[in-house]
Amino acid sequence: SIRYASGLARKGERILTGWPVTSLNEWGVAQPRVLVLSSHAMYRLAFHRRRAAVGHYTRSSLVAMKRVTMGKAAFRVASTERDGRENPFAYLWGEYVSKTAVRGNRGEKVYYPCPNPEAGGTDQVVHALVATLKAASRVMVAAVGDAADIAEIEVLTSASLDAEREA
């Protein structure tokens, strides 16, 4: 499915690698996706194997990614850009009733890497995936230099992230 992502890349952008993951949509439903890392962004693809085609995708710029929080079985990306659609009920609740937690995580997405026995345990896959994101961010920051005020992705660890999936 990575080869199909090359058609999505913008001019001057190179596709680097990809990983099968499970992500939760705006309704909390787990969906199989492919994360594809390019030299400028991370793409989240819905790939249809039978048609051998990308159904839809979202693109998150590496510059917009601010923080990655790692657990043993998952990681959360916090971005200044919205990734995917918004649950309309959650939006209305946040706008008109709660005005708290719902508004604070619109740019966050949690990913659960698919197990790969050849790559080690899930925690090793999470660490490798996050290290690759961090390295791509470092390269992007170095390439931009003083032309813009951007920072590398901050990496944190959290035991509570693992508990979210069981909840």
C-alpha positions in Angstrom: 0.0 0.0 0.0 3.0 2.3 0.4 3.6 2.4 -3.4 0.0 3.7 -3.9 0.8 6.6 -1.5 3.5 7.9 -3.9 0.7 9.3 -6.0 -0.5 11.4 -3.1 2.8 13.0 -2.3 3.3 16.6 -3.2 6.0 18.0 -5.4 9.4 17.6 -3.8 8.1 15.1 -1.2 9.4 11.6 -0.9 7.6 8.6 0.5 9.9 7.0 3.2 8.1 4.2 4.9 4.7 3.0 6.2 3.1 0.9 8.9 -0.3 -0.9 9.3 -2.1 0.5 12.3 -5.5 0.6 13.9 -7.0 4.1 14.6 -10.2 5.2 16.2 -12.6 7.3 14.1 -14.7 10.2 15.3 -17.3 7.6 16.6 -14.7 5.6 18.5 -14.8 2.7 16.0 -11.5 0.9 15.4 -10.4 1.0 11.8 -7.5 -0.5 10.0 -5.3 2.1 8.4 -1.8 2.6 7.0 0.4 5.4 8.3 2.8 6.5 5.6 5.7 8.8 6.4 7.0 11.1 3.8 9.8 13.7 3.9 7.2 16.4 4.8 4.2 14.7 6.3 2.4 11.7 7.7 -0.5 10.3 5.7 -3.2 8.1 7.2 -4.7 5.9 4.5 -7.8 3.8 4.2 -6.4 1.2 1.8 -8.8 -1.2 0.0 -6.9 -4.5 -0.6 -9.5 -5.9 -3.0 -9.4 -2.9 -5.3 -5.7 -2.3 -4.5 -6.4 1.4 -4.1 -6.4 4.2 -1.5 -10.1 4.9 -0.5 -9.4 8.1 1.3 -6.6 9.7 3.3 -5.6 12.6 5.6 -2.2 14.4 5.5 -0.6 15.9 8.6 2.4 18.1 8.1 5.5 17.2 10.2 5.7 20.9 11.1 2.2 20.7 12.6 3.1 17.7 14.8 4.0 19.0 18.2 4.1 16.0 20.5 4.0 12.2 20.4 3.1 10.3 23.6 4.1 6.6 23.7 2.6 3.8 25.6 3.5 0.1 25.4 0.9 -0.7 22.8 -0.1 2.7 21.3 1.0 6.2 20.6 -0.8 9.6 20.4 0.1 12.3 17.9 -0.8 15.9 19.0 -0.9 18.3 16.1 -2.0 21.8 15.4 -4.0 20.4 12.4 -7.2 18.4 12.7 -6.8 14.8 11.6 -10.0 13.4 10.1 -13.6 14.4 10.7 -15.2 15.5 13.9 -18.0 13.7 15.7 -20.8 16.2 15.4 -22.3 15.3 18.8 -18.9 15.7 20.5 -18.5 19.1 18.8 -21.9 20.3 19.9 -21.4 19.0 23.4 -18.1 20.8 23.6 -19.4 24.1 22.1 -22.7 24.4 23.9 -22.6 22.3 27.0 -19.2 21.3 28.3 -16.7 23.8 26.9 -13.9 21.6 28.3 -12.2 18.4 27.4 -13.9 17.8 24.0 -12.3 21.0 22.6 -8.8 20.2 23.8 -8.1 17.1 21.8 -9.2 18.0 18.2 -5.7 17.7 16.8 -4.9 14.4 18.6 -5.1 10.9 17.2 -4.2 7.6 18.9 -2.7 4.7 16.8 -2.3 1.1 17.7 0.4 -0.6 15.5 -0.5 -4.0 14.1 1.5 -6.8 15.6 4.5 -7.9 13.5 6.2 -11.0 14.9 9.3 -10.2 12.8 9.7 -6.7 14.3 9.4 -7.8 17.9 6.7 -7.0 20.5 4.2 -4.2 20.1 6.2 -2.0 22.4 9.3 -2.3 20.2 7.2 -1.5 17.1 5.8 1.6 18.9 9.4 2.7 19.8 10.7 2.2 16.3 7.7 4.0 14.8 8.0 7.0 17.1 11.8 7.1 16.6 11.3 7.3 12.9 8.8 10.1 13.3 11.2 12.0 15.5 14.1 11.5 13.0 11.9 12.8 10.1 11.0 15.8 12.2 14.6 16.5 13.0 15.5 16.3 9.3 12.6 18.7 8.4 13.7 21.2 11.1 17.3 21.1 9.9 16.2 21.6 6.3 14.1 24.6 7.1 16.8 26.1 9.4 16.2 29.7 10.3 13.7 30.3 7.5 10.8 29.5 9.9 10.3 29.1 13.6 9.6 25.4 13.9 10.6 22.8 16.5 11.2 19.1 16.5 8.4 16.8 17.7 8.5 16.3 21.5 8.3 12.7 22.6 6.7 11.7 26.0 5.9 8.3 27.6 2.7 7.5 29.4 1.3 4.4 31.1 -2.2 5.9 31.0 -2.2 5.8 27.2 -2.3 2.0 27.3 -5.2 2.0 29.7 -7.4 4.0 27.2 -7.8 1.0 24.8 -9.1 -1.2 27.6 -11.6 1.5 28.7 
